[in-house]
Amino acid sequence: MLDDFLKKESLAGAVLVLAAVCALVIDNTALSPLYEGIRQIPITISVGEFGLSKPLLLWINDGLMAVFFLLVGLEIKREFLVGELSNRDSAVLPLIAAAGGIVVPALIFVAINWNEPELLPGWAIPAATDIAFALAVLSLVGTRAPVALKAFLVAGAIIDEICAILIIAFAYTAQLSGEALWLAGLAVIALFALNRFGVRRIAAYVLVGVFLWICVLKSGLHATLAGVIVALAVPLRPNGHGEENPAGALEHMLHPWVALAILPAFAFSNAGVSLAGLSPAALLSPLPLGIALGLVVGKQIGVFGATWLAVRTGISALPRGVTFWHVYGVSLLCGIGFIMSLFIGTLALEGPPHDAGVRLGVIFGSLVSAALGLIVLAAQKPQPQLAAAS
């Protein structure tokens, strides 16, 4: 299962890179007005007197990304119940590493932007890790990365995503609507009632989930949280009569759509940044500098430092076949924020004045982290015996 997951995530990372490069190229040519025009295409969906009207960019960020978070929720649920995080000993080290990788980048961002109060809400931007992009880079070193190291990265990134979800829920919430929250609460009760009474048809959860998404969207919470809630409600285990577990079936169905369509669409619509008039000095302004240093420096200090302390103090142990050099290489790869960092950036610092700075910092920091991590891991000795054992 892990090998299949790694292959899918690596492919997703490659497609993400292609989509982001296309956005950067188009936004820096004569086609730039077309790029912005596509992002702002108005789309309205209505049923009777009720309707939602948003530009394409927001349908992608609020709508399609809810499907992405549904998949993330399913992966998190699987890992905690039957996967790498179901065993306490296996979960401790990734948990500690992820905590360090969230706290240190945030502190670096805050320190650099301390005198820019309007930028401080962006503290969580460099705290995120893009699991697809990171695994795509890790796959390039082949057997120089033991399977246990890949599992460590997956577990840490999933914990990182849980924290990102909580940050989105509590740190980036607009003014709340009581009526919409009540309706959302009823939808949540309905979802878990379906689970409690053994309903296994995915369509039932999707139908209630769509209603929940609308309620959460109108409530002031970010609509993508609806995807996570639906994932927690969908049954994971088979019913004992030979039927496949619904959560597994839904995850299998969603993965190619998310990897090859939804995430590339998000990357394409959010990664475009005009480089016209920008000089290397542009990276030294507080916003992009705080993001880039948080990803490149903060992640490696946080992830590697927390892991080293946990091992040296006896709290946990390194996985079999994994060295501190391996951990250091992965700590660099954790600085690839990309999708999650861009997504948090759209919530934390909305508006044209900050868009370019967020994208510049995220893209530059992610690329440097990827290059450094690749160099460190490529220098390690191949371990074919461990790869074969997996």
VENGI-V930534 format. One record per backbone hydrogen bond with DSSP energy under -0.5 kcal/mol. NH is the residue of the N-H (numbers start at 1). CO is the residue of the C=O. Records with the same first field share a line. If there is no record, write none. Layout:
NH: CO, CO
This chain:
5: 1
6: 2
7: 3
8: 4
9: 5
10: 6
11: 7
12: 8
13: 9
14: 10
15: 11
16: 12
17: 13
18: 14
19: 15
20: 16
21: 17
22: 18
23: 19
24: 20
25: 21
26: 22
27: 23
28: 25
29: 26
32: 29
34: 31
35: 31
36: 32
37: 33
38: 34
39: 35
40: 36
41: 38
43: 54
45: 52
47: 50
50: 47
52: 45
54: 43
56: 41
57: 39
58: 55
59: 55
60: 56
61: 57
62: 58
63: 58, 59
64: 59
65: 60
66: 63
67: 63, 64
68: 64
69: 65
70: 66
71: 67
72: 68
73: 69
74: 70
75: 71
76: 72
77: 73
78: 74
79: 75
80: 76
81: 77
82: 78
83: 78
85: 79
86: 79, 83
87: 84
88: 86
91: 87
92: 88
93: 89
94: 90
95: 91
96: 92
97: 93
98: 94
99: 95
100: 96
101: 97
102: 98, 99
103: 99
104: 100
106: 102
107: 103
108: 104
109: 105
110: 106
111: 107
112: 108
113: 109
114: 111
116: 113
119: 116
120: 116, 117
122: 119
123: 120
124: 121
125: 122
127: 124
128: 125
130: 336
131: 129
134: 130
135: 131
136: 132
137: 133
138: 134
139: 135
140: 136, 137
141: 138
142: 139
144: 141
145: 142
146: 144
149: 146
150: 146
151: 147
152: 148
153: 149
154: 150
155: 151
156: 152
157: 153
158: 154
159: 155
160: 156
161: 157
162: 158
163: 159
164: 160
165: 161
166: 162
167: 163
168: 164
169: 165
170: 166
171: 167
172: 167, 168
174: 220
177: 219
178: 176
181: 177
182: 178
183: 179
184: 180
185: 181
186: 182
187: 183
188: 184
189: 185
190: 186
191: 187
192: 188
193: 189
194: 190
195: 191
196: 192
197: 193
198: 195
199: 194
202: 200
204: 201
205: 201
206: 202
207: 203
208: 204
209: 205
210: 206
211: 207
212: 208
213: 209
214: 210
215: 211
216: 212
217: 213
218: 214
219: 215
220: 216, 221
221: 216
225: 222
226: 223
227: 224
228: 224
229: 225
230: 226
231: 227
232: 228
233: 229, 230
234: 230
247: 235
249: 245
250: 246
251: 247
252: 248
253: 249
254: 250
255: 251
256: 252
257: 253
258: 254
259: 255
260: 256
261: 257
262: 257
263: 258
265: 261
266: 262
267: 263
268: 264
269: 265
270: 266
271: 267
278: 275
282: 279
283: 280
284: 281
285: 282
289: 285
290: 286
291: 287
292: 288
293: 289
294: 290
295: 291
296: 292
297: 293
298: 293
299: 294
300: 296
301: 297
302: 298
303: 299
304: 299, 300
305: 300, 301
306: 302
307: 303
308: 304
309: 305
310: 306
311: 307
312: 308
313: 309
314: 311
315: 310
316: 310
322: 319
327: 323
328: 324
329: 325
330: 326
331: 327
332: 328
333: 329
334: 330
335: 332
336: 333
337: 335
340: 337
341: 337
342: 338
343: 339
344: 340
345: 341
346: 342
347: 343
348: 344
349: 345
354: 351
355: 351
356: 352
358: 354
359: 355
360: 356
361: 357
362: 358
363: 359
364: 360
365: 361
366: 362
367: 363
368: 364
369: 365
370: 366
371: 367
372: 368
373: 369
374: 370
375: 371
376: 372
377: 373
378: 374
379: 375
380: 377
383: 143
386: 383
387: 383
388: 384
389: 385
390: 386, 387
